[in-house]
Amino acid sequence: MNRNRAVVIGGGLAGLSAAARLAKKGLDVTLLEKAPKLGGRAITIPLKGFAFNFGAHAIYSRDSSYIRKLEKELDLQIGWVDFDPAKARYDLGDELTEMPATLEGLFKTKVLSGSGKALFAIEVIKTICRLERGEEGVTIGEWLERSGKHEDVKDLMLTLASSNFFTKEPERIPSTVFFSYYQRLFQTSKAVSYIAGGWQSLVSELERVILESGSGIITKAKIERVVFDGNRVTGVETSDGVIEGDQFVFAIPPKELAKIFAGTPLEQPIAPYLLFRPNTILVYDIGLKKRIETPYTYIYDKKSRVFLTDISAYTDCTPPGGQLIQAVAYLRSEEAGNREYAAELKAAIEHLFDKHLPGWRDELAAQRYTERAAAQEIKMEDDQRLLPVKFHVTPNAYFAGDWVEGVGMLSELSFSSAYEAGSRILESIKRKQKEWMSERDAHIG
Ligand SMILES: Cc1cc2nc3c(=O)[nH]c(=O)nc-3n(C[C@H](O)[C@H](O)[C@H](O)COP(=O)(O)OP(=O)(O)OC[C@H]3O[C@@H](n4cnc5c(N)ncnc54)[C@H](O)[C@@H]3O)c2cc1C
């Protein structure tokens, strides 16, 4: 029997994960990426000896994460560097305090009063035991208000959600999403881990698996149209021609999906997701010639909802002796694209650099500033929802990416939706093989 052909569109973390898993399972996979380089938003940009990544490649609860499953199944070589809570602080304006990420942190932190600490610990247990699950159609802000929780507990729950969901308005997170997220996160012993070598090392590993399994990758291949026969996808079209396949994984963002599915049976099902807003953030990275020694590798400014990460403390991304700091500011949807506001934020971040990295201006060697970066293509707030992995109407088109339903937030959604898309394809192939064998047996009998 011929090998099943799978075509994966999009060479970001989702497309790479789906392609690597299917290739390893023996499918004949073709991965198509429009850019000259793989990685999508996890691309690494070299500049003056610094490796600038979007994001601190922080993986949350890696012990129960999908990237861990992929690591085991695909035998990926990933160097994990665990976040050190002892080196993380909340900046309260006039003082720094411990993050309540461990028992010791909870005991020492000043973000909670004495009674607040006990009440928060009870909330953690109730969440783990699923005694709190939230309510459909109710945001976490409204849910906390209604449930009359202690002010300290409310404040800390929203502060945690702000940094895990990369949002300035954590109160708008749907309460059900909030509790299913923390049900998992509160149980982990690895709250945050970084990938040694940054996203690039993961991208290279996934690429290696695809190629070693005998499958192919084509870059500079922009898909312009999807070809259907009835409700089935038969191919995707680039300017060089049509690439045919049996199964398709579309790992490109909603606005790109809308273009390539225009006039097809999936145009209508995809349309509602185009109205949803992305989670946009402002990113300001600085590469310093010489390290400025500070006791902390992560500082979260509670008032402005800006955080600084010393990426170079966790991964090798600088010339010898250098330092790379990333500042991320969360934005409200309506703030994205407001240039005046962005300039104010940039100045506020520089003020934080002055406060926590005295002398940084003298050591500045390279910088990268982005006013609007999509941390997640569909933001989890209010009634916004994520795309399904598959629509009923089309039997052989699957979807993956951080805009698709899955587990966790940010890249974890890319990994988990890619995993699910792959599982469904493998199951459908198994089903077909069974049908084929029973038909053959009936014929022989
Ligand atoms: C500043 C920043 C910080 C972040 N920090 C973290 C973090 O610490 N932890 C974390 O888990 N996540 C983080 N993220 C999120 C993470 O980077 C993304 O969730 C992840 O990279 C998304 O991968 P993806 O494959 O789902 O989508 P994408 O990376 O968007 O991939 C889509 C791919 O499809 C390609 N494409 C689009 N159209 C076409 C077409 N027509 N034909 C062919 N190819 C096409 C694109 O070029 C792209 O390569 C951060 C993001 C940002 C921006």
The ligand as an SDF file (V2000), in Angstrom:
LIG
                    3D

 53 58  0  0  0  0  0  0  0  0999 V2000
    6.8160   38.5110   22.1150 C   0  0  0  0  0  0  0  0  0  0  0  0
    6.2890   37.1390   22.2550 C   0  0  0  0  0  0  0  0  0  0  0  0
    6.5800   36.4170   23.3760 C   0  0  0  0  0  0  0  0  0  0  0  0
    6.1360   35.1050   23.5090 C   0  0  0  0  0  0  0  0  0  0  0  0
    6.5170   34.3890   24.5900 N   0  0  0  0  0  0  0  0  0  0  0  0
    6.1030   33.1180   24.7210 C   0  0  0  0  0  0  0  0  0  0  0  0
    6.5290   32.3340   25.8110 C   0  0  0  0  0  0  0  0  0  0  0  0
    7.3250   32.7630   26.6490 O   0  0  0  0  0  0  0  0  0  0  0  0
    6.0340   31.0780   25.9230 N   0  0  0  0  0  0  0  0  0  0  0  0
    5.1780   30.5390   25.0100 C   0  0  0  0  0  0  0  0  0  0  0  0
    4.7610   29.4060   25.1600 O   0  0  0  0  0  0  0  0  0  0  0  0
    4.7740   31.2580   23.9390 N   0  0  0  0  0  0  0  0  0  0  0  0
    5.2170   32.5250   23.7810 C   0  0  0  0  0  0  0  0  0  0  0  0
    4.8140   33.2680   22.7130 N   0  0  0  0  0  0  0  0  0  0  0  0
    3.8560   32.6630   21.7690 C   0  0  0  0  0  0  0  0  0  0  0  0
    4.5220   31.7280   20.7600 C   0  0  0  0  0  0  0  0  0  0  0  0
    5.5800   32.3880   20.1210 O   0  0  0  0  0  0  0  0  0  0  0  0
    3.4530   31.3360   19.7410 C   0  0  0  0  0  0  0  0  0  0  0  0
    2.3370   30.7810   20.4220 O   0  0  0  0  0  0  0  0  0  0  0  0
    3.9300   30.2760   18.7440 C   0  0  0  0  0  0  0  0  0  0  0  0
    5.1910   30.6090   18.2190 O   0  0  0  0  0  0  0  0  0  0  0  0
    2.8850   30.1870   17.6250 C   0  0  0  0  0  0  0  0  0  0  0  0
    3.2520   29.1660   16.7010 O   0  0  0  0  0  0  0  0  0  0  0  0
    2.2360   28.7210   15.5810 P   0  0  0  0  0  0  0  0  0  0  0  0
    2.8830   27.7100   14.7390 O   0  0  0  0  0  0  0  0  0  0  0  0
    0.9540   28.3600   16.2330 O   0  0  0  0  0  0  0  0  0  0  0  0
    1.9420   30.0490   14.7210 O   0  0  0  0  0  0  0  0  0  0  0  0
    2.9440   30.9260   13.8360 P   0  0  0  0  0  0  0  0  0  0  0  0
    4.2530   31.0330   14.4930 O   0  0  0  0  0  0  0  0  0  0  0  0
    2.2040   32.1850   13.5270 O   0  0  0  0  0  0  0  0  0  0  0  0
    3.1240   30.0630   12.5000 O   0  0  0  0  0  0  0  0  0  0  0  0
    2.3640   30.2370   11.3260 C   0  0  0  0  0  0  0  0  0  0  0  0
    3.2920   29.9730   10.1320 C   0  0  0  0  0  0  0  0  0  0  0  0
    2.5210   29.9370    8.9450 O   0  0  0  0  0  0  0  0  0  0  0  0
    3.2280   30.6060    7.9190 C   0  0  0  0  0  0  0  0  0  0  0  0
    2.2390   31.0130    6.9150 N   0  0  0  0  0  0  0  0  0  0  0  0
    1.2750   31.9640    7.0460 C   0  0  0  0  0  0  0  0  0  0  0  0
    0.5520   32.0440    5.8990 N   0  0  0  0  0  0  0  0  0  0  0  0
    1.0380   31.0990    5.0560 C   0  0  0  0  0  0  0  0  0  0  0  0
    0.6860   30.6900    3.7430 C   0  0  0  0  0  0  0  0  0  0  0  0
   -0.3140   31.2610    3.0660 N   0  0  0  0  0  0  0  0  0  0  0  0
    1.4060   29.6930    3.1640 N   0  0  0  0  0  0  0  0  0  0  0  0
    2.4410   29.0870    3.8400 C   0  0  0  0  0  0  0  0  0  0  0  0
    2.8120   29.4470    5.0910 N   0  0  0  0  0  0  0  0  0  0  0  0
    2.1170   30.4400    5.6890 C   0  0  0  0  0  0  0  0  0  0  0  0
    3.8820   31.7660    8.6530 C   0  0  0  0  0  0  0  0  0  0  0  0
    4.9580   32.3250    7.9050 O   0  0  0  0  0  0  0  0  0  0  0  0
    4.3320   31.0800    9.9350 C   0  0  0  0  0  0  0  0  0  0  0  0
    5.6050   30.5060    9.8140 O   0  0  0  0  0  0  0  0  0  0  0  0
    5.2920   34.5590   22.5220 C   0  0  0  0  0  0  0  0  0  0  0  0
    4.9600   35.2890   21.3850 C   0  0  0  0  0  0  0  0  0  0  0  0
    5.4550   36.5720   21.2360 C   0  0  0  0  0  0  0  0  0  0  0  0
    5.1240   37.3290   19.9900 C   0  0  0  0  0  0  0  0  0  0  0  0
  1  2  1  0
  2  3  1  0
  2 52  2  0
  3  4  2  0
  4  5  1  0
  4 50  1  0
  5  6  2  0
  6  7  1  0
  6 13  1  0
  7  8  2  0
  7  9  1  0
  9 10  1  0
 10 11  2  0
 10 12  1  0
 12 13  2  0
 13 14  1  0
 14 15  1  0
 14 50  1  0
 15 16  1  0
 16 17  1  0
 16 18  1  0
 18 19  1  0
 18 20  1  0
 20 21  1  0
 20 22  1  0
 22 23  1  0
 23 24  1  0
 24 25  2  0
 24 26  1  0
 24 27  1  0
 27 28  1  0
 28 29  2  0
 28 30  1  0
 28 31  1  0
 31 32  1  0
 32 33  1  0
 33 34  1  0
 33 48  1  0
 34 35  1  0
 35 36  1  0
 35 46  1  0
 36 37  1  0
 36 45  1  0
 37 38  2  0
 38 39  1  0
 39 40  1  0
 39 45  2  0
 40 41  1  0
 40 42  2  0
 42 43  1  0
 43 44  2  0
 44 45  1  0
 46 47  1  0
 46 48  1  0
 48 49  1  0
 50 51  2  0
 51 52  1  0
 52 53  1  0
M  END
$$$$
